[in-house]
Amino acid sequence: MSLKGKDILGMRDLTEEEIVDILDSADSFKEISEREIKKVPALRGRTIINLFLEPSTRTRTSFEIAGKRLSADVINISGSGSSLAKGETLMDTARNLEAMRPDILVLRHSGPGAPHMIAKLLKSSVINAGDGAHEHPSQALLDLLTIRQNKKELKGLKVAIVGDISHSRVARSNILAMNTLGMKVTVVGPPTMIPVEIEKLGVSVEYNLERAIRDVDVILMLRIQLERQESLLFSSLREYSNLYGLTSEKLKKAPSDVLIIHPGPVNRGVEISPDVMDGPHSLILDQVTNGVAVRMALMYLLLGANLETNN
């Protein structure tokens, strides 16, 4: 199958059926990464441009590996290495890249809505790899894939999203996706990090971590987005860690089969203690592995490739 739209801009645009199809496709692509020769010809002759105008390790590398494992030609461009550093506008950069006839433009940008603006201009498909504090759809999809692989069913699962909700594009994308799939979400953090009227997104709010995790299936820990905060939203990192850092002691309050995920990068000892991060409940490295499969699935489905080419 292929996706109905030409772009992946946000989770609100995807139906439940499309999300499930992406996860199913990603499941099938995971096997490719286990082969001795980790490559299939599904996107041979296609061109993918990764335009990353914010720092990134996991997401950028994951998109690059995903494209190459599908045999696409992949070009990586950073902000410092582009004409944007010389004063060219994002719109003009996008138009010039489009003139080279790429099939997919993967964009990470600090401005909320930047991928949406570019997608209206281009015939090429656009994938939002993170736009400011707005959305990060491929991260939400790999989180869902990781959860599904361990819990089998997603509908009805209870999830606590903990930390800097206000500045987290990961939180927003996960909330939208989880609501679509019938999951129950509670956001947890200090009042200064919880957006006003966030309940309108279909979530409940809790300010006490230990109380919030008592009956959840999944705990999604978030990094403190200091680079997006205009002023510090708590008195000290120590205070934040004491109240909202996930430790083995606090984890005793959660069910014995609870899953712990984190989009990374992780501030060890701040939002999550080292023993919990490296413990049996943590699926953080599984998320990284699944990120390649999910991004392979997105590229493949956007371009409407024939699945039989993988056989």
N, C-alpha and C positions, 0 to 999 in steps of 0.2 A: 504494500500500500504506500501511498504518499500522503503528506499532510495537506490540509485544505488551503492553508495560507502559504505565501511564499517566504515568510519570515518567522523567526522565533524571537519575539520581543518581550513577552511577559506571560506569566502563567494564567492570567485572566483570559487570554486569547485562546487557550487550549481547552477542548472539551474533555470530559472524563474518558471517553473512548480514545481520543488522541493521546492522552497521557498514558493510558494502559498500553496502547500500541507502541509508544516510544519505549516504555519499560520492557515490553516483550521483545522488541527488536534489540535493545541493549543486552538483554539476556543472551540472545543468540550470538551477538558480537563478542561477548566475553571470551568465548572459546578461542577466538583468533589470537588473543594475547597470550594464550597458553601454548601455542604451536612453536615449533622450532623456527619456522619461517613465518614471522608475524605480519603477513601481508596478503590481501586479496585484491583482485582487479576491479572491484565494484565501481570506483570513481576514477578509473584510469582515463586520462585526457581532460579531467576537470581541474580547475584552478581555485584554490582557497587562499584568501589573504587574511592574515591575522593582524589587525591594527589595534595595538594595545597602547593606550595613552595614559595608563596608570600602571604602577608596579604590579607584577604578578609572577608567581612561580608555578603553582599547581595548574591554574586555569590555562595559562598560555601554553605551557608544555603539553598539557593534556589535549588541547585542540590541535597542536602541531602533530603529536603522535597519532591522534585519531585520523587526521587527514592522510598522513603517510601510510598508515596501515590499510587504508582504503585505496592506496595507489594514486591519490591526488597529488598535484603539484602544489606545494605549500610555501607561501612567502610570508615572512614575519617582518613587521614594521613597528618600531617603537616611537614614542613621541620625540625623543631626542634625535632620532635618526630620520625624521620625516621633515617635509617642508613646513609643517606646522611650527617647527622651531624657528623658521625664518619669517613667520608672520602670515602664512597662508591660512585661510579659514578651513574649518572642518568640512564645510560644504564643498569647497573647491577641491580639497584633497580627495573627497569621496568621488566627485565627478571625474577627476583625473584617473583614479584607480578604476572606475567603471569603464573608462575609455579603453582600458587594457583587457576588457572582457573577462573578468573573473566570474566564477559561478556563485561563490559565497564570500561575503565580507563579514568577518567576525570582529566586532567592535567592543572594546572596553574603554569607557570614558567617565570622567568625573562628573559630567553634567547629566542630571536626571533627564531622560527623554531624548538624549542624543541619538541613540540607535533608531528610535521611532522617526525622528526627523530625517535621518539618512535613508531609511527604508522607503519613505515616500518619494525620494528622488531617484532611486536606483531600480533597475530591472533585476539586478543580481539579488539573491537572497541575503538577508542580513540576520545574523545571530547576535543577540545581546549577551555579551560576556560580562556584564556588570555595568550599570550606569548610576554612578553616585550612590546615594542611599535609597535608590528606587527599587530595582529588581536585579535578580541574578538567576534566570530561569533554569539554566543547565545545572546549577548547583542544587536547586530544589529537586530536580529530576534524579540526580545521582543520590541524593539523600533518600528519596522515596524508593529507589531501586535497592539500596542497602538495607532499608527497613524491611522491604518486601521479601528479600532473600532470607531474612532471619525470622520474620513473623508470618510469612506466607500470605496472609490477608491484610489489607490496609484499612478497609472500611471498619469504623468503630474503634480503632486504636486511639489511645489517649497519649497526647504528646505535650511535654512542657518545653517551651522555648525560653531559654534563660539568658539574660544579660542586657546588652545595649540594643533594645528593640527599636528605639527611635532612629538610630543611624544604620540599621542593618538591612541591606537589600536581600540578604539570605532569609531573614525572618519574614519579610513581606512576601517573597516568592513562595516560601514554604506554607505560609498561612493560606494564601490563595489556592495553592495546589491541594493542600490537605482538606480544605473546606470542600473543594470540588469532589474529592474522593470519599467524603463522609467521615473524615477523621475529626477528633475532638481536640482542640488546641487551647492550652493555657499559656499566656505569656507571663514571665516572671522577671522581676528586677526592681531596682529602686524607683520610686515615683518619678524622679527626674529623667529616667530612661524609658518610660512608658508613654507613648503618644496619647494625647487627649482624645477621648472617644474612640479608642482602638477597638472597643467592643463592637462597633459598627461593621468591622471586618469578620465578625462571627466568632470571636475568641472570648475567653474569660480572662480575668486579670487576677494575679496573686502577687503579693509582695514578700511572702515568706517562702524561702526555697524548700525547707524541709517539709512544710505542709503541702507544697505544690507537687512534690514528687512521690507522695505516699502511694498513689494508685495508678501511676502512669506506666505506659509500655515503653516510651522512648523519652530520653532527655537530650535535647539539642542545645548544646552550650555555644554561646557566641563570644567572639573576641570584642573587647572594648575598643570602639572606633575613635581613638584619641585624635586621629588626623581629621576627623569630621566634626569634632566637638568644638564649638566656638569658645567654650569655657568648661573647666572640669566640673563634671556633674556629681561628684562625690568628694568627700574630704581627703581621702588618700586611697592608694591601691590596697594598702593593708586592710583598711576598713571594708572596702568592696570585697576583697577576698574572704574576709571573715564572714560576711553576710551572704555572699552569692557565689563564692568559689566552691566547686564540687569536690569534696574530700571523701575519703573512705568512711569516715564517721557519719557524715551526712547521708552517704549512699545507703547506709543501713536502714534508713527510713523508707527506701524505695523497694518495690518488689524484687525478688531474687533473680528474675529473668529480664530485668530492665536493660534496654540498649542505650549506649551513650554515643552520640555523634557530635562532630564539631567541623565546621567548614574550613578551619585553618586560615592563616597560621595561628598556632596556639601559643598563648603566653603561659608557659608552665608555671605552676605555683600561684597564678593569679585567678583565672577563671576555672582552672581545673588542676588538681594536684598530680604530680608525676605518677604516683602509684595507681591512681584511677585512670589516667590517660593510657598507661601501659597495661592495665588490668584486663580481666576477662570480659568485662561488659563493654569495653571500648571497641568501636568499629571504625576508628578514624582512618586507618590505613586502607581498610576495605573501601571506604568512600573514595579515596584517591584512585584505587584500582578501577572502581566502577565509573569514575569520571571519564576515563578513556572510552569505555563501552557506550556510555550515554551520548557522548559527543560524536562518536562514530554513527550511532543511530540517528541523531539529528541531521547530520550531513547527508546521510544516505536517504532518509525519508524526504528531506527537503528537495532533493534533486530527483526524486521519483525513480531511483534505480530499481532494477529488477533483482529481487532477492535470489533468484536462481543463479546469478553470476557468482554468488559466494560458494556454490557447491562444486 
